[in-house]
Amino acid sequence: MGTTDEGTVRVDSWIWSVRMTKTRSLAAAACKAGHVRVNGDRVKPAQSIKIGDEVRLRQDGFERIVVVKRIVRKRVGPPVAAECMTDNSPPRPPREEIVVVARRDRGAGRPTKRDRRELEQFRER
């Protein structure tokens, strides 16, 4: 297994290993975009983390807050991943409370009369 109790590991690799993201490239992209903080500081993908560090990952409008309990170098199953971190995230709101926002594609141009009516109907709900 790829777990050790000493040393450090890259933050993007650890986030992927404990199944916070689906791929390592998504974890690296989240770091580059500034969505990952370690002990309150934004980090680059190659930043090292150690046991006891607090990792915050903003994803899909929610923030996951975890404390590193164990260093993992390779992707592990969900039961082992749960043992590698302490999850201090606030609970997600129920799906009914999530607000859906109308969006138009960038560069789609000015909305037509029909598009405008549909947006107004959507906003009234």
C-alpha atoms as a printed R data frame, in Angstrom:
    type eleno elety resid chain resno       x      y       z
1   ATOM     1    CA   MET     A     1   0.000  0.000   0.000
2   ATOM     2    CA   GLY     A     2   1.211  3.571  -0.597
3   ATOM     3    CA   THR     A     3   0.807  4.874   2.953
4   ATOM     4    CA   THR     A     4   3.509  6.073   5.307
5   ATOM     5    CA   ASP     A     5   3.403  7.874   8.617
6   ATOM     6    CA   GLU     A     6   6.429 10.078   8.017
7   ATOM     7    CA   GLY     A     7   7.723 12.543   5.481
8   ATOM     8    CA   THR     A     8   5.904 14.796   3.114
9   ATOM     9    CA   VAL     A     9   4.024 14.473  -0.161
10  ATOM    10    CA   ARG     A    10   2.851 16.875  -2.885
11  ATOM    11    CA   VAL     A    11  -0.500 18.443  -2.094
12  ATOM    12    CA   ASP     A    12  -2.020 17.639  -5.508
13  ATOM    13    CA   SER     A    13  -0.983 14.011  -5.182
14  ATOM    14    CA   TRP     A    14  -2.414 13.748  -1.656
15  ATOM    15    CA   ILE     A    15  -5.730 15.369  -2.627
16  ATOM    16    CA   TRP     A    16  -6.078 12.854  -5.457
17  ATOM    17    CA   SER     A    17  -4.926  9.925  -3.289
18  ATOM    18    CA   VAL     A    18  -7.588 10.500  -0.631
19  ATOM    19    CA   ARG     A    19 -10.287 10.845  -3.317
20  ATOM    20    CA   MET     A    20 -11.090 14.538  -2.897
21  ATOM    21    CA   THR     A    21 -10.751 14.903  -6.705
22  ATOM    22    CA   LYS     A    22 -11.289 12.377  -9.476
23  ATOM    23    CA   THR     A    23  -7.932 12.890 -11.190
24  ATOM    24    CA   ARG     A    24  -4.538 14.243 -10.246
25  ATOM    25    CA   SER     A    25  -4.708 16.751 -13.079
26  ATOM    26    CA   LEU     A    26  -7.955 18.150 -11.587
27  ATOM    27    CA   ALA     A    27  -6.179 18.437  -8.230
28  ATOM    28    CA   ALA     A    28  -3.273 20.297  -9.855
29  ATOM    29    CA   ALA     A    29  -5.687 22.582 -11.720
30  ATOM    30    CA   ALA     A    30  -7.498 23.380  -8.452
31  ATOM    31    CA   CYS     A    31  -4.162 24.324  -6.875
32  ATOM    32    CA   LYS     A    32  -3.210 26.535  -9.831
33  ATOM    33    CA   ALA     A    33  -6.616 28.248  -9.728
34  ATOM    34    CA   GLY     A    34  -6.181 29.070  -6.028
35  ATOM    35    CA   HIS     A    35  -8.908 26.720  -4.779
36  ATOM    36    CA   VAL     A    36  -6.565 24.862  -2.412
37  ATOM    37    CA   ARG     A    37  -5.223 26.298   0.831
38  ATOM    38    CA   VAL     A    38  -2.869 24.631   3.285
39  ATOM    39    CA   ASN     A    39  -2.879 26.169   6.761
40  ATOM    40    CA   GLY     A    40  -4.592 29.253   5.317
41  ATOM    41    CA   ASP     A    41  -2.118 29.892   2.458
42  ATOM    42    CA   ARG     A    42  -2.786 29.322  -1.235
43  ATOM    43    CA   VAL     A    43  -0.465 26.650  -2.560
44  ATOM    44    CA   LYS     A    44   1.011 25.444  -5.825
45  ATOM    45    CA   PRO     A    45   0.583 21.779  -6.825
46  ATOM    46    CA   ALA     A    46   4.136 20.844  -5.765
47  ATOM    47    CA   GLN     A    47   3.759 22.254  -2.237
48  ATOM    48    CA   SER     A    48   4.611 19.623   0.381
49  ATOM    49    CA   ILE     A    49   2.187 18.747   3.147
50  ATOM    50    CA   LYS     A    50   2.791 16.865   6.351
51  ATOM    51    CA   ILE     A    51   0.747 15.278   9.106
52  ATOM    52    CA   GLY     A    52  -1.324 17.837  11.010
53  ATOM    53    CA   ASP     A    53  -1.720 20.308   8.114
54  ATOM    54    CA   GLU     A    54  -5.186 21.698   7.409
55  ATOM    55    CA   VAL     A    55  -6.167 21.426   3.723
56  ATOM    56    CA   ARG     A    56  -9.103 23.451   2.353
57  ATOM    57    CA   LEU     A    57 -10.436 22.582  -1.099
58  ATOM    58    CA   ARG     A    58 -13.147 24.739  -2.686
59  ATOM    59    CA   GLN     A    59 -15.106 22.625  -5.133
60  ATOM    60    CA   ASP     A    60 -18.540 23.100  -6.729
61  ATOM    61    CA   GLY     A    61 -19.253 26.127  -4.541
62  ATOM    62    CA   PHE     A    62 -18.547 24.258  -1.294
63  ATOM    63    CA   GLU     A    63 -15.420 24.120   0.825
64  ATOM    64    CA   ARG     A    64 -14.028 20.875   2.178
65  ATOM    65    CA   ILE     A    65 -11.850 21.270   5.257
66  ATOM    66    CA   VAL     A    66  -9.705 18.292   6.218
67  ATOM    67    CA   VAL     A    67  -6.770 17.708   8.548
68  ATOM    68    CA   VAL     A    68  -4.026 15.353   7.341
69  ATOM    69    CA   LYS     A    69  -3.758 12.311   9.648
70  ATOM    70    CA   ARG     A    70  -1.685 10.104   7.374
71  ATOM    71    CA   ILE     A    71   0.549 10.631   4.339
72  ATOM    72    CA   VAL     A    72  -0.619  8.721   1.253
73  ATOM    73    CA   ARG     A    73   1.476  8.510  -1.911
74  ATOM    74    CA   LYS     A    74  -0.814  6.354  -4.079
75  ATOM    75    CA   ARG     A    75  -4.597  6.350  -4.548
76  ATOM    76    CA   VAL     A    76  -6.379  4.279  -1.916
77  ATOM    77    CA   GLY     A    77  -9.902  2.978  -1.440
78  ATOM    78    CA   PRO     A    78 -12.608  5.004   0.322
79  ATOM    79    CA   PRO     A    79 -12.307  3.240   3.722
80  ATOM    80    CA   VAL     A    80  -8.539  3.848   3.848
81  ATOM    81    CA   ALA     A    81  -8.959  7.405   2.550
82  ATOM    82    CA   ALA     A    82 -11.334  8.155   5.435
83  ATOM    83    CA   GLU     A    83  -8.637  7.027   7.883
84  ATOM    84    CA   CYS     A    84  -6.056  9.360   6.295
85  ATOM    85    CA   MET     A    85  -7.914 12.567   7.138
86  ATOM    86    CA   THR     A    86 -10.236 14.181   9.650
87  ATOM    87    CA   ASP     A    87 -13.119 15.883   7.851
88  ATOM    88    CA   ASN     A    88 -14.085 19.197   9.502
89  ATOM    89    CA   SER     A    89 -16.252 20.399   6.611
90  ATOM    90    CA   PRO     A    90 -19.569 22.064   7.362
91  ATOM    91    CA   PRO     A    91 -22.528 19.987   6.164
92  ATOM    92    CA   ARG     A    92 -23.759 20.697   2.645
93  ATOM    93    CA   PRO     A    93 -27.190 22.283   2.364
94  ATOM    94    CA   PRO     A    94 -29.991 20.041   1.066
95  ATOM    95    CA   ARG     A    95 -30.447 19.961  -2.707
96  ATOM    96    CA   GLU     A    96 -33.698 21.928  -2.438
97  ATOM    97    CA   GLU     A    97 -31.851 24.938  -1.015
98  ATOM    98    CA   ILE     A    98 -29.274 25.072  -3.813
99  ATOM    99    CA   VAL     A    99 -30.130 27.980  -6.078
100 ATOM   100    CA   VAL     A   100 -29.985 27.351  -9.807
101 ATOM   101    CA   VAL     A   101 -28.617 30.285 -11.762
102 ATOM   102    CA   ALA     A   102 -29.488 30.909 -15.399
103 ATOM   103    CA   ARG     A   103 -26.391 31.167 -17.571
104 ATOM   104    CA   ARG     A   104 -25.783 31.997 -21.178
105 ATOM   105    CA   ASP     A   105 -22.823 30.780 -23.147
106 ATOM   106    CA   ARG     A   106 -20.040 33.306 -23.446
107 ATOM   107    CA   GLY     A   107 -20.051 34.878 -26.878
108 ATOM   108    CA   ALA     A   108 -23.651 33.842 -27.585
109 ATOM   109    CA   GLY     A   109 -24.477 37.438 -28.350
110 ATOM   110    CA   ARG     A   110 -27.436 39.473 -27.349
111 ATOM   111    CA   PRO     A   111 -30.466 37.479 -26.160
112 ATOM   112    CA   THR     A   112 -33.410 37.275 -28.527
113 ATOM   113    CA   LYS     A   113 -36.903 38.250 -27.449
114 ATOM   114    CA   ARG     A   114 -37.699 34.572 -26.902
115 ATOM   115    CA   ASP     A   115 -34.534 34.077 -24.795
116 ATOM   116    CA   ARG     A   116 -35.402 37.121 -22.703
117 ATOM   117    CA   ARG     A   117 -38.924 35.824 -22.032
118 ATOM   118    CA   GLU     A   118 -37.534 32.441 -20.965
119 ATOM   119    CA   LEU     A   119 -35.081 34.149 -18.596
120 ATOM   120    CA   GLU     A   120 -37.873 36.235 -17.080
121 ATOM   121    CA   GLN     A   121 -40.009 33.114 -16.575
122 ATOM   122    CA   PHE     A   122 -37.060 31.387 -14.950
123 ATOM   123    CA   ARG     A   123 -36.423 34.309 -12.577
124 ATOM   124    CA   GLU     A   124 -40.066 34.409 -11.449
125 ATOM   125    CA   ARG     A   125 -39.864 30.875 -10.042
